[in-house]
Amino acid sequence: MSAALSLPAGDPLLQAITEHGYALVPGAAMTARLALPAAALDDFAASWERLETDGFMADGGRYRRRRIANFAARAGRPGHLRGPHRPHFQAVVHNTLNGGVERWFGPMEDAVAAGAPLQRLLDLGRAVADARSPGTDWFVEVHQFRIEAVAGAPGFPTPEGAHHDGVDYVLIGMIARTNLAGGETLITDDAGGELARFTLLDRLDAAFIEDARVMHGVTPVAPLDPALPSCRDVLVITWKRGLPG
């Protein structure tokens, strides 16, 4: 097993998170960091075609598809050990729409979870988390999301609005936008003051967020051409201190 990835103190990604509580990484820069061939990323993106409908939307919506996986990253040990499939849970204080219940989503496909794109993203995110909090065990959750929209029925990437996830760090990575309008990402303070507004457009355009310091949300999406399919595919990875019992 290779040694754990580490970031120098002057790394611009780490500096931005330390100074502002969030960082933006253009897709080209992220692709260069991951050093992956295009074919590997194409296969990774294709797995979003096989997500399952989210049946836990308290608003009754059927516009979201997803799969999940969880990993343990133990202090002093490189790599990430995939854990048994388990429900996703958020407290109501962090998700006023869907919080307070165990949500059993479909498991991420084994080949996707073990593949180089996800593993290198996990290593990069852990390097950020370890640099900020050395010697920590991390519980990591990975979410594949697809938000669908049709004419007259927008999709809501964050129907709960701007929020904290109740974790330590969040990586949001764009996979694909198909026939899509909207989907601006907002970074705010706890009072709702806007700190940043941007749109993740290209593959692997990414935002890293220190969850306790800032909130994040995404505006609704709609089809550009109402006659064609429309969706927003993203990857979300979270790191939380400590491992579940």
Summary of the structure (lengths in Angstrom):
residues: 245
radius of gyration: 17.0
end to end distance: 25.7
largest distance: 52.6
contacts: 761
relative contact order: 0.22
helix: 21%
strand: 33%
